[in-house]
Amino acid sequence: MSDHVYKKIEIVGSSQTSIEDAIHNAVNRAGKSVKNMRWFEVDEIRGHIDDQKVAHFQVGLKIGFTVEDR
């Protein structure tokens, strides 16, 4: 196994359906521009309440990815 260097970015995913969907939305969207993603960490979970009901989920994530050699 070779040595790797990693970098982390912070993003927020959202969904009207669930926390899990918010995570999937964030990872899928980040994957369009970030290469070599390896892991994610959930930092925070929050949401929006409308008319006494949960209306929206937001999940703060850190995504780790491998830094490429040039």
N, CA, C and O atoms as CSV, one atom per row, in Angstrom:
chain,resi,resn,atom,element,x,y,z
A,1,MET,N,N,0.847,-1.185,0.000
A,1,MET,CA,C,0.000,0.000,0.000
A,1,MET,C,C,0.885,1.239,0.000
A,1,MET,O,O,1.802,1.359,0.812
A,2,SER,N,N,0.608,2.139,-0.899
A,2,SER,CA,C,1.394,3.364,-0.962
A,2,SER,C,C,0.826,4.420,-0.017
A,2,SER,O,O,-0.325,4.338,0.412
A,3,ASP,N,N,1.654,5.408,0.294
A,3,ASP,CA,C,1.198,6.502,1.151
A,3,ASP,C,C,0.307,7.439,0.348
A,3,ASP,O,O,0.559,7.693,-0.830
A,4,HIS,N,N,-0.726,7.946,0.985
A,4,HIS,CA,C,-1.647,8.864,0.321
A,4,HIS,C,C,-1.723,10.165,1.098
A,4,HIS,O,O,-1.455,10.205,2.299
A,5,VAL,N,N,-2.091,11.227,0.399
A,5,VAL,CA,C,-2.403,12.502,1.009
A,5,VAL,C,C,-3.866,12.781,0.691
A,5,VAL,O,O,-4.310,12.588,-0.441
A,6,TYR,N,N,-4.610,13.235,1.693
A,6,TYR,CA,C,-6.031,13.472,1.531
A,6,TYR,C,C,-6.360,14.938,1.790
A,6,TYR,O,O,-5.628,15.644,2.483
A,7,LYS,N,N,-7.453,15.367,1.229
A,7,LYS,CA,C,-7.981,16.698,1.481
A,7,LYS,C,C,-9.459,16.538,1.811
A,7,LYS,O,O,-10.103,15.600,1.343
A,8,LYS,N,N,-10.007,17.466,2.627
A,8,LYS,CA,C,-11.423,17.432,2.966
A,8,LYS,C,C,-12.079,18.740,2.542
A,8,LYS,O,O,-11.497,19.819,2.658
A,9,ILE,N,N,-13.303,18.614,2.050
A,9,ILE,CA,C,-14.117,19.781,1.753
A,9,ILE,C,C,-15.395,19.702,2.591
A,9,ILE,O,O,-15.794,18.622,3.028
A,10,GLU,N,N,-16.025,20.842,2.807
A,10,GLU,CA,C,-17.284,20.880,3.545
A,10,GLU,C,C,-18.406,21.273,2.596
A,10,GLU,O,O,-18.293,22.241,1.844
A,11,ILE,N,N,-19.493,20.506,2.645
A,11,ILE,CA,C,-20.657,20.795,1.819
A,11,ILE,C,C,-21.918,20.540,2.640
A,11,ILE,O,O,-21.859,19.945,3.716
A,12,VAL,N,N,-23.050,20.991,2.125
A,12,VAL,CA,C,-24.342,20.748,2.765
A,12,VAL,C,C,-25.274,20.149,1.719
A,12,VAL,O,O,-25.469,20.718,0.645
A,13,GLY,N,N,-25.845,18.996,2.046
A,13,GLY,CA,C,-26.838,18.366,1.185
A,13,GLY,C,C,-28.218,18.592,1.754
A,13,GLY,O,O,-28.380,18.752,2.964
A,14,SER,N,N,-29.223,18.606,0.876
A,14,SER,CA,C,-30.583,18.821,1.358
A,14,SER,C,C,-31.559,17.883,0.657
A,14,SER,O,O,-31.293,17.371,-0.431
A,15,SER,N,N,-32.692,17.675,1.313
A,15,SER,CA,C,-33.740,16.816,0.765
A,15,SER,C,C,-35.044,17.104,1.489
A,15,SER,O,O,-35.048,17.416,2.680
A,16,GLN,N,N,-36.130,17.001,0.777
A,16,GLN,CA,C,-37.439,17.104,1.403
A,16,GLN,C,C,-37.892,15.756,1.934
A,16,GLN,O,O,-38.894,15.672,2.645
A,17,THR,N,N,-37.155,14.688,1.593
A,17,THR,CA,C,-37.570,13.330,1.924
A,17,THR,C,C,-36.950,12.792,3.205
A,17,THR,O,O,-37.666,12.335,4.095
A,18,SER,N,N,-35.586,12.843,3.310
A,18,SER,CA,C,-34.933,12.213,4.453
A,18,SER,C,C,-33.492,12.691,4.609
A,18,SER,O,O,-32.918,13.302,3.707
A,19,ILE,N,N,-32.931,12.400,5.764
A,19,ILE,CA,C,-31.519,12.680,6.021
A,19,ILE,C,C,-30.650,11.861,5.065
A,19,ILE,O,O,-29.675,12.370,4.511
A,20,GLU,N,N,-31.010,10.597,4.880
A,20,GLU,CA,C,-30.244,9.726,3.981
A,20,GLU,C,C,-30.229,10.284,2.555
A,20,GLU,O,O,-29.187,10.280,1.901
A,21,ASP,N,N,-31.356,10.753,2.082
A,21,ASP,CA,C,-31.404,11.345,0.739
A,21,ASP,C,C,-30.563,12.613,0.660
A,21,ASP,O,O,-29.940,12.880,-0.367
A,22,ALA,N,N,-30.538,13.396,1.734
A,22,ALA,CA,C,-29.708,14.600,1.756
A,22,ALA,C,C,-28.234,14.233,1.617
A,22,ALA,O,O,-27.490,14.917,0.915
A,23,ILE,N,N,-27.807,13.161,2.281
A,23,ILE,CA,C,-26.422,12.692,2.168
A,23,ILE,C,C,-26.143,12.234,0.740
A,23,ILE,O,O,-25.133,12.614,0.147
A,24,HIS,N,N,-27.043,11.415,0.188
A,24,HIS,CA,C,-26.858,10.929,-1.185
A,24,HIS,C,C,-26.805,12.095,-2.176
A,24,HIS,O,O,-25.972,12.096,-3.082
A,25,ASN,N,N,-27.670,13.069,-2.015
A,25,ASN,CA,C,-27.674,14.231,-2.906
A,25,ASN,C,C,-26.354,14.980,-2.846
A,25,ASN,O,O,-25.826,15.394,-3.879
A,26,ALA,N,N,-25.819,15.156,-1.650
A,26,ALA,CA,C,-24.556,15.876,-1.486
A,26,ALA,C,C,-23.400,15.116,-2.124
A,26,ALA,O,O,-22.599,15.701,-2.853
A,27,VAL,N,N,-23.310,13.822,-1.856
A,27,VAL,CA,C,-22.207,13.019,-2.404
A,27,VAL,C,C,-22.305,12.931,-3.926
A,27,VAL,O,O,-21.299,13.055,-4.624
A,28,ASN,N,N,-23.512,12.717,-4.435
A,28,ASN,CA,C,-23.683,12.630,-5.892
A,28,ASN,C,C,-23.310,13.933,-6.588
A,28,ASN,O,O,-22.654,13.921,-7.630
A,29,ARG,N,N,-23.726,15.047,-6.015
A,29,ARG,CA,C,-23.413,16.339,-6.636
A,29,ARG,C,C,-21.923,16.636,-6.554
A,29,ARG,O,O,-21.336,17.100,-7.531
A,30,ALA,N,N,-21.299,16.378,-5.411
A,30,ALA,CA,C,-19.863,16.612,-5.263
A,30,ALA,C,C,-19.075,15.746,-6.239
A,30,ALA,O,O,-18.043,16.174,-6.757
A,31,GLY,N,N,-19.557,14.531,-6.491
A,31,GLY,CA,C,-18.873,13.616,-7.405
A,31,GLY,C,C,-18.794,14.113,-8.827
A,31,GLY,O,O,-18.007,13.589,-9.616
A,32,LYS,N,N,-19.592,15.117,-9.183
A,32,LYS,CA,C,-19.531,15.685,-10.535
A,32,LYS,C,C,-18.298,16.550,-10.735
A,32,LYS,O,O,-17.877,16.778,-11.869
A,33,SER,N,N,-17.711,17.037,-9.635
A,33,SER,CA,C,-16.541,17.905,-9.774
A,33,SER,C,C,-15.341,17.488,-8.921
A,33,SER,O,O,-14.237,17.993,-9.127
A,34,VAL,N,N,-15.539,16.584,-7.974
A,34,VAL,CA,C,-14.449,16.148,-7.103
A,34,VAL,C,C,-14.085,14.706,-7.453
A,34,VAL,O,O,-14.939,13.819,-7.441
A,35,LYS,N,N,-12.815,14.485,-7.764
A,35,LYS,CA,C,-12.351,13.140,-8.100
A,35,LYS,C,C,-11.803,12.439,-6.856
A,35,LYS,O,O,-11.428,13.087,-5.879
A,36,ASN,N,N,-11.764,11.141,-6.906
A,36,ASN,CA,C,-11.110,10.309,-5.884
A,36,ASN,C,C,-11.706,10.457,-4.489
A,36,ASN,O,O,-10.979,10.412,-3.497
A,37,MET,N,N,-13.032,10.633,-4.405
A,37,MET,CA,C,-13.663,10.723,-3.085
A,37,MET,C,C,-13.530,9.379,-2.379
A,37,MET,O,O,-13.683,8.330,-3.004
A,38,ARG,N,N,-13.244,9.406,-1.076
A,38,ARG,CA,C,-13.003,8.177,-0.325
A,38,ARG,C,C,-13.938,7.992,0.862
A,38,ARG,O,O,-14.305,6.859,1.173
A,39,TRP,N,N,-14.337,9.076,1.540
A,39,TRP,CA,C,-15.198,8.934,2.713
A,39,TRP,C,C,-15.975,10.219,2.949
A,39,TRP,O,O,-15.687,11.257,2.352
A,40,PHE,N,N,-16.968,10.131,3.830
A,40,PHE,CA,C,-17.671,11.330,4.278
A,40,PHE,C,C,-17.881,11.248,5.780
A,40,PHE,O,O,-17.940,10.165,6.362
A,41,GLU,N,N,-17.991,12.415,6.391
A,41,GLU,CA,C,-18.288,12.549,7.814
A,41,GLU,C,C,-19.510,13.459,7.927
A,41,GLU,O,O,-19.563,14.508,7.285
A,42,VAL,N,N,-20.474,13.070,8.726
A,42,VAL,CA,C,-21.629,13.931,8.985
A,42,VAL,C,C,-21.302,14.819,10.172
A,42,VAL,O,O,-21.062,14.328,11.275
A,43,ASP,N,N,-21.292,16.129,9.945
A,43,ASP,CA,C,-20.974,17.104,10.988
A,43,ASP,C,C,-22.213,17.584,11.727
A,43,ASP,O,O,-22.213,17.731,12.949
A,44,GLU,N,N,-23.260,17.823,10.963
A,44,GLU,CA,C,-24.455,18.362,11.596
A,44,GLU,C,C,-25.694,17.965,10.802
A,44,GLU,O,O,-25.640,17.715,9.598
A,45,ILE,N,N,-26.776,17.919,11.501
A,45,ILE,CA,C,-28.073,17.632,10.889
A,45,ILE,C,C,-29.021,18.720,11.360
A,45,ILE,O,O,-29.117,19.007,12.554
A,46,ARG,N,N,-29.715,19.316,10.414
A,46,ARG,CA,C,-30.696,20.331,10.769
A,46,ARG,C,C,-31.834,20.263,9.753
A,46,ARG,O,O,-31.751,19.537,8.762
A,47,GLY,N,N,-32.874,21.009,10.005
A,47,GLY,CA,C,-33.996,20.993,9.093
A,47,GLY,C,C,-34.853,22.218,9.232
A,47,GLY,O,O,-34.603,23.101,10.053
A,48,HIS,N,N,-35.858,22.243,8.415
A,48,HIS,CA,C,-36.797,23.357,8.363
A,48,HIS,C,C,-38.170,22.831,8.768
A,48,HIS,O,O,-38.608,21.777,8.307
A,49,ILE,N,N,-38.827,23.575,9.624
A,49,ILE,CA,C,-40.169,23.199,10.080
A,49,ILE,C,C,-41.177,24.179,9.473
A,49,ILE,O,O,-41.010,25.396,9.551
A,50,ASP,N,N,-42.213,23.625,8.875
A,50,ASP,CA,C,-43.265,24.439,8.291
A,50,ASP,C,C,-44.621,23.875,8.729
A,50,ASP,O,O,-44.895,22.691,8.533
A,51,ASP,N,N,-45.454,24.710,9.311
A,51,ASP,CA,C,-46.781,24.307,9.770
A,51,ASP,C,C,-46.711,23.106,10.720
A,51,ASP,O,O,-47.480,22.152,10.602
A,52,GLN,N,N,-45.769,23.183,11.664
A,52,GLN,CA,C,-45.594,22.162,12.704
A,52,GLN,C,C,-45.123,20.800,12.176
A,52,GLN,O,O,-45.250,19.793,12.873
A,53,LYS,N,N,-44.580,20.761,10.948
A,53,LYS,CA,C,-44.088,19.513,10.363
A,53,LYS,C,C,-42.703,19.718,9.775
A,53,LYS,O,O,-42.351,20.819,9.352
A,54,VAL,N,N,-41.927,18.653,9.752
A,54,VAL,CA,C,-40.611,18.713,9.113
A,54,VAL,C,C,-40.819,18.882,7.619
A,54,VAL,O,O,-41.477,18.066,6.974
A,55,ALA,N,N,-40.253,19.943,7.080
A,55,ALA,CA,C,-40.442,20.251,5.664
A,55,ALA,C,C,-39.193,19.981,4.835
A,55,ALA,O,O,-39.285,19.747,3.630
A,56,HIS,N,N,-38.020,20.014,5.479
A,56,HIS,CA,C,-36.771,19.905,4.722
A,56,HIS,C,C,-35.656,19.444,5.661
A,56,HIS,O,O,-35.597,19.861,6.818
A,57,PHE,N,N,-34.781,18.587,5.156
A,57,PHE,CA,C,-33.615,18.122,5.909
A,57,PHE,C,C,-32.354,18.717,5.290
A,57,PHE,O,O,-32.238,18.803,4.067
A,58,GLN,N,N,-31.414,19.127,6.132
A,58,GLN,CA,C,-30.098,19.568,5.683
A,58,GLN,C,C,-29.041,18.824,6.485
A,58,GLN,O,O,-29.148,18.695,7.705
A,59,VAL,N,N,-28.018,18.335,5.786
A,59,VAL,CA,C,-26.942,17.587,6.431
A,59,VAL,C,C,-25.610,18.203,6.031
A,59,VAL,O,O,-25.287,18.288,4.846
A,60,GLY,N,N,-24.835,18.635,7.032
A,60,GLY,CA,C,-23.488,19.148,6.788
A,60,GLY,C,C,-22.511,17.984,6.738
A,60,GLY,O,O,-22.468,17.153,7.646
A,61,LEU,N,N,-21.728,17.933,5.667
A,61,LEU,CA,C,-20.784,16.829,5.456
A,61,LEU,C,C,-19.379,17.345,5.223
A,61,LEU,O,O,-19.181,18.451,4.719
A,62,LYS,N,N,-18.415,16.536,5.595
A,62,LYS,CA,C,-17.045,16.699,5.138
A,62,LYS,C,C,-16.770,15.498,4.247
A,62,LYS,O,O,-17.031,14.357,4.630
A,63,ILE,N,N,-16.246,15.756,3.063
A,63,ILE,CA,C,-15.914,14.681,2.133
A,63,ILE,C,C,-14.401,14.650,1.967
A,63,ILE,O,O,-13.776,15.662,1.652
A,64,GLY,N,N,-13.825,13.476,2.185
A,64,GLY,CA,C,-12.391,13.294,2.027
A,64,GLY,C,C,-12.087,12.682,0.676
A,64,GLY,O,O,-12.781,11.776,0.216
A,65,PHE,N,N,-11.028,13.193,0.042
A,65,PHE,CA,C,-10.616,12.645,-1.246
A,65,PHE,C,C,-9.098,12.610,-1.346
A,65,PHE,O,O,-8.396,13.368,-0.677
A,66,THR,N,N,-8.610,11.717,-2.195
A,66,THR,CA,C,-7.181,11.545,-2.393
A,66,THR,C,C,-6.648,12.665,-3.293
A,66,THR,O,O,-7.220,12.946,-4.346
A,67,VAL,N,N,-5.561,13.293,-2.876
A,67,VAL,CA,C,-4.899,14.297,-3.699
A,67,VAL,C,C,-4.048,13.574,-4.735
A,67,VAL,O,O,-3.244,12.706,-4.396
A,68,GLU,N,N,-4.233,13.940,-6.002
A,68,GLU,CA,C,-3.510,13.278,-7.095
A,68,GLU,C,C,-2.084,13.804,-7.216
A,68,GLU,O,O,-1.810,14.972,-6.938
A,69,ASP,N,N,-1.186,12.924,-7.634
A,69,ASP,CA,C,0.161,13.337,-8.012
A,69,ASP,C,C,0.079,13.960,-9.395
A,69,ASP,O,O,-0.707,13.515,-10.230
A,70,ARG,N,N,0.864,14.960,-9.638
A,70,ARG,CA,C,0.858,15.586,-10.967
A,70,ARG,C,C,2.033,15.167,-11.767
A,70,ARG,O,O,2.187,15.599,-12.910
